[in-house]
């Protein structure tokens, strides 16, 4: 078969621990950013800005 290599990637064998850690960090930052934004908006509504 043309383009077939002996070291071809086998589905499900890639180490994704680094990707999972990065994604978890991104979700954490996005969550904190959303919470802070909501708190700022509530504060602005309370002080009548």
PQR file of N, CA, C, O and H, with PARSE charges and radii, in Angstrom:
ATOM      1  N   UNK A   1       0.851  -1.191   0.000 -0.4000 1.5000
ATOM      2  CA  UNK A   1       0.000   0.000   0.000 -0.0000 2.0000
ATOM      3  C   UNK A   1       0.890   1.245   0.000  0.5500 1.7000
ATOM      4  O   UNK A   1       1.838   1.330   0.780 -0.5500 1.4000
ATOM      5  N   UNK A   2       0.593   2.186  -0.852 -0.4000 1.5000
ATOM      6  CA  UNK A   2       1.403   3.393  -0.982 -0.0000 2.0000
ATOM      7  C   UNK A   2       1.258   4.257   0.263  0.5500 1.7000
ATOM      8  O   UNK A   2       0.144   4.494   0.730 -0.5500 1.4000
ATOM      9  H   UNK A   2      -0.177   2.117  -1.486  0.4000 1.0000
ATOM     10  N   UNK A   3       2.398   4.737   0.813 -0.4000 1.5000
ATOM     11  CA  UNK A   3       2.369   5.620   1.960 -0.0000 2.0000
ATOM     12  C   UNK A   3       2.295   4.892   3.293  0.5500 1.7000
ATOM     13  O   UNK A   3       2.233   5.533   4.342 -0.5500 1.4000
ATOM     14  H   UNK A   3       3.304   4.545   0.434  0.4000 1.0000
ATOM     15  N   UNK A   4       2.300   3.568   3.269 -0.4000 1.5000
ATOM     16  CA  UNK A   4       2.225   2.795   4.516 -0.0000 2.0000
ATOM     17  C   UNK A   4       3.619   2.674   5.118  0.5500 1.7000
ATOM     18  O   UNK A   4       4.556   2.258   4.437 -0.5500 1.4000
ATOM     19  H   UNK A   4       2.350   3.047   2.417  0.4000 1.0000
ATOM     20  N   UNK A   5       3.761   3.034   6.389 -0.4000 1.5000
ATOM     21  CA  UNK A   5       5.058   2.992   7.058 -0.0000 2.0000
ATOM     22  C   UNK A   5       5.008   2.011   8.221  0.5500 1.7000
ATOM     23  O   UNK A   5       3.943   1.762   8.787 -0.5500 1.4000
ATOM     24  H   UNK A   5       3.000   3.372   6.943  0.4000 1.0000
ATOM     25  N   UNK A   6       6.157   1.459   8.575 -0.4000 1.5000
ATOM     26  CA  UNK A   6       6.226   0.523   9.702 -0.0000 2.0000
ATOM     27  C   UNK A   6       5.954   1.219  11.026  0.5500 1.7000
ATOM     28  O   UNK A   6       5.442   0.589  11.951 -0.5500 1.4000
ATOM     29  H   UNK A   6       7.022   1.661   8.115  0.4000 1.0000
ATOM     30  N   UNK A   7       6.288   2.520  11.144 -0.4000 1.5000
ATOM     31  CA  UNK A   7       6.106   3.244  12.394 -0.0000 2.0000
ATOM     32  C   UNK A   7       4.827   4.077  12.386  0.5500 1.7000
ATOM     33  O   UNK A   7       4.769   5.127  13.026 -0.5500 1.4000
ATOM     34  H   UNK A   7       6.704   3.032  10.393  0.4000 1.0000
ATOM     35  N   UNK A   8       3.821   3.625  11.678 -0.4000 1.5000
ATOM     36  CA  UNK A   8       2.553   4.346  11.582 -0.0000 2.0000
ATOM     37  C   UNK A   8       1.868   4.403  12.950  0.5500 1.7000
ATOM     38  O   UNK A   8       1.922   3.447  13.723 -0.5500 1.4000
ATOM     39  H   UNK A   8       3.868   2.772  11.158  0.4000 1.0000
ATOM     40  N   UNK A   9       1.232   5.523  13.233 -0.4000 1.5000
ATOM     41  CA  UNK A   9       0.543   5.729  14.522 -0.0000 2.0000
ATOM     42  C   UNK A   9      -0.612   4.747  14.672  0.5500 1.7000
ATOM     43  O   UNK A   9      -1.387   4.536  13.739 -0.5500 1.4000
ATOM     44  H   UNK A   9       1.188   6.300  12.606  0.4000 1.0000
ATOM     45  N   UNK A  10      -0.716   4.159  15.839 -0.4000 1.5000
ATOM     46  CA  UNK A  10      -1.832   3.266  16.151 -0.0000 2.0000
ATOM     47  C   UNK A  10      -2.797   4.035  17.051  0.5500 1.7000
ATOM     48  O   UNK A  10      -2.407   4.559  18.095 -0.5500 1.4000
ATOM     49  H   UNK A  10      -0.087   4.330  16.597  0.4000 1.0000
ATOM     50  N   UNK A  11      -4.054   4.094  16.635 -0.4000 1.5000
ATOM     51  CA  UNK A  11      -5.068   4.856  17.367 -0.0000 2.0000
ATOM     52  C   UNK A  11      -5.131   4.426  18.827  0.5500 1.7000
ATOM     53  O   UNK A  11      -5.201   3.235  19.129 -0.5500 1.4000
ATOM     54  H   UNK A  11      -4.371   3.668  15.787  0.4000 1.0000
ATOM     55  N   UNK A  12      -5.104   5.412  19.740 -0.4000 1.5000
ATOM     56  CA  UNK A  12      -5.225   5.139  21.159 -0.0000 2.0000
ATOM     57  C   UNK A  12      -3.923   4.894  21.886  0.5500 1.7000
ATOM     58  O   UNK A  12      -3.942   4.554  23.069 -0.5500 1.4000
ATOM     59  H   UNK A  12      -5.047   6.380  19.495  0.4000 1.0000
ATOM     60  N   UNK A  13      -2.779   5.055  21.213 -0.4000 1.5000
ATOM     61  CA  UNK A  13      -1.493   4.769  21.865 -0.0000 2.0000
ATOM     62  C   UNK A  13      -0.700   6.024  22.211  0.5500 1.7000
ATOM     63  O   UNK A  13       0.357   5.921  22.835 -0.5500 1.4000
ATOM     64  H   UNK A  13      -2.763   5.331  20.252  0.4000 1.0000
ATOM     65  N   UNK A  14      -1.176   7.199  21.827 -0.4000 1.5000
ATOM     66  CA  UNK A  14      -0.423   8.423  22.087 -0.0000 2.0000
ATOM     67  C   UNK A  14      -0.541   8.825  23.560  0.5500 1.7000
ATOM     68  O   UNK A  14      -1.606   8.703  24.166 -0.5500 1.4000
ATOM     69  H   UNK A  14      -2.034   7.282  21.320  0.4000 1.0000
ATOM     70  N   UNK A  15       0.556   9.299  24.117 -0.4000 1.5000
ATOM     71  CA  UNK A  15       0.553   9.773  25.505 -0.0000 2.0000
ATOM     72  C   UNK A  15      -0.016  11.190  25.525  0.5500 1.7000
ATOM     73  O   UNK A  15       0.586  12.111  24.973 -0.5500 1.4000
ATOM     74  H   UNK A  15       1.421   9.398  23.626  0.4000 1.0000
ATOM     75  N   UNK A  16      -1.168  11.361  26.156 -0.4000 1.5000
ATOM     76  CA  UNK A  16      -1.860  12.650  26.142 -0.0000 2.0000
ATOM     77  C   UNK A  16      -1.876  13.305  27.515  0.5500 1.7000
ATOM     78  O   UNK A  16      -2.652  14.235  27.735 -0.5500 1.4000
ATOM     79  H   UNK A  16      -1.657  10.612  26.604  0.4000 1.0000
ATOM     80  N   UNK A  17      -1.048  12.852  28.438 -0.4000 1.5000
ATOM     81  CA  UNK A  17      -1.049  13.427  29.792 -0.0000 2.0000
ATOM     82  C   UNK A  17      -0.733  14.915  29.771  0.5500 1.7000
ATOM     83  O   UNK A  17      -1.345  15.683  30.513 -0.5500 1.4000
ATOM     84  H   UNK A  17      -0.417  12.097  28.260  0.4000 1.0000
ATOM     85  N   UNK A  18       0.206  15.334  28.937 -0.4000 1.5000
ATOM     86  CA  UNK A  18       0.538  16.753  28.837 -0.0000 2.0000
ATOM     87  C   UNK A  18      -0.631  17.570  28.317  0.5500 1.7000
ATOM     88  O   UNK A  18      -0.895  18.672  28.799 -0.5500 1.4000
ATOM     89  H   UNK A  18       0.703  14.710  28.334  0.4000 1.0000
ATOM     90  N   UNK A  19      -1.330  17.023  27.330 -0.4000 1.5000
ATOM     91  CA  UNK A  19      -2.498  17.717  26.782 -0.0000 2.0000
ATOM     92  C   UNK A  19      -3.594  17.836  27.836  0.5500 1.7000
ATOM     93  O   UNK A  19      -4.239  18.877  27.957 -0.5500 1.4000
ATOM     94  H   UNK A  19      -1.116  16.128  26.938  0.4000 1.0000
ATOM     95  N   UNK A  20      -3.798  16.770  28.591 -0.4000 1.5000
ATOM     96  CA  UNK A  20      -4.837  16.792  29.615 -0.0000 2.0000
ATOM     97  C   UNK A  20      -4.516  17.797  30.719  0.5500 1.7000
ATOM     98  O   UNK A  20      -5.414  18.477  31.214 -0.5500 1.4000
ATOM     99  H   UNK A  20      -3.274  15.924  28.493  0.4000 1.0000
ATOM    100  N   UNK A  21      -3.252  17.896  31.107 -0.4000 1.5000
ATOM    101  CA  UNK A  21      -2.855  18.879  32.131 -0.0000 2.0000
ATOM    102  C   UNK A  21      -3.048  20.296  31.618  0.5500 1.7000
ATOM    103  O   UNK A  21      -3.524  21.165  32.349 -0.5500 1.4000
ATOM    104  H   UNK A  21      -2.522  17.343  30.705  0.4000 1.0000
ATOM    105  N   UNK A  22      -2.676  20.535  30.353 -0.4000 1.5000
ATOM    106  CA  UNK A  22      -2.847  21.859  29.761 -0.0000 2.0000
ATOM    107  C   UNK A  22      -4.321  22.234  29.682  0.5500 1.7000
ATOM    108  O   UNK A  22      -4.699  23.362  29.998 -0.5500 1.4000
ATOM    109  H   UNK A  22      -2.289  19.830  29.760  0.4000 1.0000
ATOM    110  N   UNK A  23      -5.148  21.291  29.264 -0.4000 1.5000
ATOM    111  CA  UNK A  23      -6.585  21.550  29.158 -0.0000 2.0000
ATOM    112  C   UNK A  23      -7.197  21.824  30.532  0.5500 1.7000
ATOM    113  O   UNK A  23      -8.025  22.723  30.677 -0.5500 1.4000
ATOM    114  H   UNK A  23      -4.842  20.374  29.007  0.4000 1.0000
ATOM    115  N   UNK A  24      -6.788  21.048  31.541 -0.4000 1.5000
ATOM    116  CA  UNK A  24      -7.295  21.273  32.904 -0.0000 2.0000
ATOM    117  C   UNK A  24      -6.897  22.660  33.396  0.5500 1.7000
ATOM    118  O   UNK A  24      -7.696  23.335  34.046 -0.5500 1.4000
ATOM    119  H   UNK A  24      -6.115  20.318  31.423  0.4000 1.0000
ATOM    120  N   UNK A  25      -5.675  23.094  33.095 -0.4000 1.5000
ATOM    121  CA  UNK A  25      -5.237  24.438  33.469 -0.0000 2.0000
ATOM    122  C   UNK A  25      -6.044  25.509  32.761  0.5500 1.7000
ATOM    123  O   UNK A  25      -6.413  26.518  33.361 -0.5500 1.4000
ATOM    124  H   UNK A  25      -5.027  22.546  32.567  0.4000 1.0000
ATOM    125  N   UNK A  26      -6.318  25.286  31.478 -0.4000 1.5000
ATOM    126  CA  UNK A  26      -7.120  26.240  30.713 -0.0000 2.0000
ATOM    127  C   UNK A  26      -8.524  26.363  31.300  0.5500 1.7000
ATOM    128  O   UNK A  26      -9.041  27.471  31.445 -0.5500 1.4000
ATOM    129  H   UNK A  26      -6.018  24.465  30.991  0.4000 1.0000
ATOM    130  N   UNK A  27      -9.133  25.247  31.634 -0.4000 1.5000
ATOM    131  CA  UNK A  27     -10.483  25.259  32.212 -0.0000 2.0000
ATOM    132  C   UNK A  27     -10.480  25.992  33.551  0.5500 1.7000
ATOM    133  O   UNK A  27     -11.404  26.746  33.854 -0.5500 1.4000
ATOM    134  H   UNK A  27      -8.713  24.347  31.517  0.4000 1.0000
ATOM    135  N   UNK A  28      -9.440  25.769  34.345 -0.4000 1.5000
ATOM    136  CA  UNK A  28      -9.336  26.442  35.653 -0.0000 2.0000
ATOM    137  C   UNK A  28      -9.244  27.955  35.464  0.5500 1.7000
ATOM    138  O   UNK A  28      -9.949  28.704  36.141 -0.5500 1.4000
ATOM    139  H   UNK A  28      -8.689  25.156  34.098  0.4000 1.0000
ATOM    140  N   UNK A  29      -8.385  28.411  34.554 -0.4000 1.5000
ATOM    141  CA  UNK A  29      -8.229  29.853  34.301 -0.0000 2.0000
ATOM    142  C   UNK A  29      -9.516  30.443  33.731  0.5500 1.7000
ATOM    143  O   UNK A  29      -9.921  31.537  34.123 -0.5500 1.4000
ATOM    144  H   UNK A  29      -7.812  27.803  34.005  0.4000 1.0000
ATOM    145  N   UNK A  30     -10.159  29.732  32.813 -0.4000 1.5000
ATOM    146  CA  UNK A  30     -11.400  30.233  32.220 -0.0000 2.0000
ATOM    147  C   UNK A  30     -12.501  30.338  33.272  0.5500 1.7000
ATOM    148  O   UNK A  30     -13.277  31.294  33.266 -0.5500 1.4000
ATOM    149  H   UNK A  30      -9.831  28.843  32.494  0.4000 1.0000
ATOM    150  N   UNK A  31     -12.571  29.368  34.167 -0.4000 1.5000
ATOM    151  CA  UNK A  31     -13.586  29.398  35.228 -0.0000 2.0000
ATOM    152  C   UNK A  31     -13.351  30.571  36.165  0.5500 1.7000
ATOM    153  O   UNK A  31     -14.282  31.310  36.486 -0.5500 1.4000
ATOM    154  H   UNK A  31     -11.940  28.592  34.171  0.4000 1.0000
ATOM    155  N   UNK A  32     -12.115  30.744  36.604 -0.4000 1.5000
ATOM    156  CA  UNK A  32     -11.803  31.873  37.486 -0.0000 2.0000
ATOM    157  C   UNK A  32     -12.060  33.212  36.790  0.5500 1.7000
ATOM    158  O   UNK A  32     -12.558  34.153  37.408 -0.5500 1.4000
ATOM    159  H   UNK A  32     -11.359  30.143  36.344  0.4000 1.0000
ATOM    160  N   UNK A  33     -11.721  33.289  35.516 -0.4000 1.5000
ATOM    161  CA  UNK A  33     -11.982  34.518  34.763 -0.0000 2.0000
ATOM    162  C   UNK A  33     -13.464  34.842  34.697  0.5500 1.7000
ATOM    163  O   UNK A  33     -13.861  35.999  34.837 -0.5500 1.4000
ATOM    164  H   UNK A  33     -11.316  32.524  35.014  0.4000 1.0000
ATOM    165  N   UNK A  34     -14.278  33.819  34.483 -0.4000 1.5000
ATOM    166  CA  UNK A  34     -15.732  34.024  34.433 -0.0000 2.0000
ATOM    167  C   UNK A  34     -16.268  34.451  35.794  0.5500 1.7000
ATOM    168  O   UNK A  34     -17.097  35.357  35.878 -0.5500 1.4000
ATOM    169  H   UNK A  34     -13.955  32.879  34.369  0.4000 1.0000
ATOM    170  N   UNK A  35     -15.801  33.805  36.859 -0.4000 1.5000
ATOM    171  CA  UNK A  35     -16.260  34.151  38.212 -0.0000 2.0000
ATOM    172  C   UNK A  35     -15.876  35.589  38.552  0.5500 1.7000
ATOM    173  O   UNK A  35     -16.698  36.342  39.075 -0.5500 1.4000
ATOM    174  H   UNK A  35     -15.127  33.070  36.790  0.4000 1.0000
ATOM    175  N   UNK A  36     -14.653  35.969  38.265 -0.4000 1.5000
ATOM    176  CA  UNK A  36     -14.200  37.337  38.555 -0.0000 2.0000
ATOM    177  C   UNK A  36     -15.005  38.347  37.751  0.5500 1.7000
ATOM    178  O   UNK A  36     -15.385  39.395  38.272 -0.5500 1.4000
ATOM    179  H   UNK A  36     -13.985  35.358  37.841  0.4000 1.0000
ATOM    180  N   UNK A  37     -15.269  38.037  36.481 -0.4000 1.5000
ATOM    181  CA  UNK A  37     -16.051  38.949  35.643 -0.0000 2.0000
ATOM    182  C   UNK A  37     -17.463  39.134  36.201  0.5500 1.7000
ATOM    183  O   UNK A  37     -17.980  40.251  36.237 -0.5500 1.4000
ATOM    184  H   UNK A  37     -14.960  37.185  36.058  0.4000 1.0000
ATOM    185  N   UNK A  38     -18.081  38.040  36.635 -0.4000 1.5000
ATOM    186  CA  UNK A  38     -19.427  38.128  37.201 -0.0000 2.0000
ATOM    187  C   UNK A  38     -19.420  38.940  38.493  0.5500 1.7000
ATOM    188  O   UNK A  38     -20.314  39.755  38.722 -0.5500 1.4000
ATOM    189  H   UNK A  38     -17.662  37.133  36.606  0.4000 1.0000
ATOM    190  N   UNK A  39     -18.422  38.720  39.330 -0.4000 1.5000
ATOM    191  CA  UNK A  39     -18.332  39.483  40.580 -0.0000 2.0000
ATOM    192  C   UNK A  39     -18.128  40.974  40.315  0.5500 1.7000
ATOM    193  O   UNK A  39     -18.708  41.808  41.010 -0.5500 1.4000
ATOM    194  H   UNK A  39     -17.696  38.058  39.145  0.4000 1.0000
ATOM    195  N   UNK A  40     -17.321  41.313  39.329 -0.4000 1.5000
ATOM    196  CA  UNK A  40     -17.121  42.723  38.978 -0.0000 2.0000
ATOM    197  C   UNK A  40     -18.431  43.333  38.486  0.5500 1.7000
ATOM    198  O   UNK A  40     -18.766  44.459  38.854 -0.5500 1.4000
ATOM    199  H   UNK A  40     -16.850  40.635  38.765  0.4000 1.0000
ATOM    200  N   UNK A  41     -19.168  42.602  37.663 -0.4000 1.5000
ATOM    201  CA  UNK A  41     -20.445  43.116  37.174 -0.0000 2.0000
ATOM    202  C   UNK A  41     -21.441  43.313  38.309  0.5500 1.7000
ATOM    203  O   UNK A  41     -22.165  44.308  38.325 -0.5500 1.4000
ATOM    204  H   UNK A  41     -18.896  41.688  37.365  0.4000 1.0000
ATOM    205  N   UNK A  42     -21.491  42.384  39.256 -0.4000 1.5000
ATOM    206  CA  UNK A  42     -22.380  42.534  40.419 -0.0000 2.0000
ATOM    207  C   UNK A  42     -21.970  43.750  41.238  0.5500 1.7000
ATOM    208  O   UNK A  42     -22.817  44.535  41.665 -0.5500 1.4000
ATOM    209  H   UNK A  42     -20.903  41.576  39.243  0.4000 1.0000
ATOM    210  N   UNK A  43     -20.655  43.902  41.458 -0.4000 1.5000
ATOM    211  CA  UNK A  43     -20.166  45.063  42.212 -0.0000 2.0000
ATOM    212  C   UNK A  43     -20.553  46.361  41.522  0.5500 1.7000
ATOM    213  O   UNK A  43     -21.007  47.299  42.178 -0.5500 1.4000
ATOM    214  H   UNK A  43     -19.967  43.264  41.112  0.4000 1.0000
ATOM    215  N   UNK A  44     -20.380  46.428  40.203 -0.4000 1.5000
ATOM    216  CA  UNK A  44     -20.725  47.641  39.460 -0.0000 2.0000
ATOM    217  C   UNK A  44     -22.221  47.919  39.540  0.5500 1.7000
ATOM    218  O   UNK A  44     -22.631  49.077  39.626 -0.5500 1.4000
ATOM    219  H   UNK A  44     -20.011  45.667  39.669  0.4000 1.0000
ATOM    220  N   UNK A  45     -23.040  46.870  39.512 -0.4000 1.5000
ATOM    221  CA  UNK A  45     -24.492  47.076  39.607 -0.0000 2.0000
ATOM    222  C   UNK A  45     -24.880  47.591  41.001  0.5500 1.7000
ATOM    223  O   UNK A  45     -25.792  48.409  41.128 -0.5500 1.4000
ATOM    224  H   UNK A  45     -22.707  45.930  39.442  0.4000 1.0000
ATOM    225  N   UNK A  46     -24.196  47.119  42.033 -0.4000 1.5000
ATOM    226  CA  UNK A  46     -24.525  47.525  43.402 -0.0000 2.0000
ATOM    227  C   UNK A  46     -24.103  48.975  43.690  0.5500 1.7000
ATOM    228  O   UNK A  46     -24.789  49.682  44.427 -0.5500 1.4000
ATOM    229  H   UNK A  46     -23.455  46.455  41.930  0.4000 1.0000
ATOM    230  N   UNK A  47     -22.989  49.413  43.117 -0.4000 1.5000
ATOM    231  CA  UNK A  47     -22.542  50.764  43.403 -0.0000 2.0000
ATOM    232  C   UNK A  47     -23.132  51.781  42.411  0.5500 1.7000
ATOM    233  O   UNK A  47     -22.896  52.983  42.534 -0.5500 1.4000
ATOM    234  H   UNK A  47     -22.432  48.838  42.517  0.4000 1.0000
ATOM    235  N   UNK A  48     -23.888  51.295  41.444 -0.4000 1.5000
ATOM    236  CA  UNK A  48     -24.588  52.190  40.521 -0.0000 2.0000
ATOM    237  C   UNK A  48     -23.696  52.805  39.470  0.5500 1.7000
ATOM    238  O   UNK A  48     -23.936  53.932  39.035 -0.5500 1.4000
ATOM    239  H   UNK A  48     -24.080  50.319  41.345  0.4000 1.0000
ATOM    240  N   UNK A  49     -22.687  52.099  39.062 -0.4000 1.5000
ATOM    241  CA  UNK A  49     -21.762  52.629  38.040 -0.0000 2.0000
ATOM    242  C   UNK A  49     -22.391  52.636  36.661  0.5500 1.7000
ATOM    243  O   UNK A  49     -21.752  53.049  35.694 -0.5500 1.4000
ATOM    244  H   UNK A  49     -22.491  51.184  39.415  0.4000 1.0000
TER
END
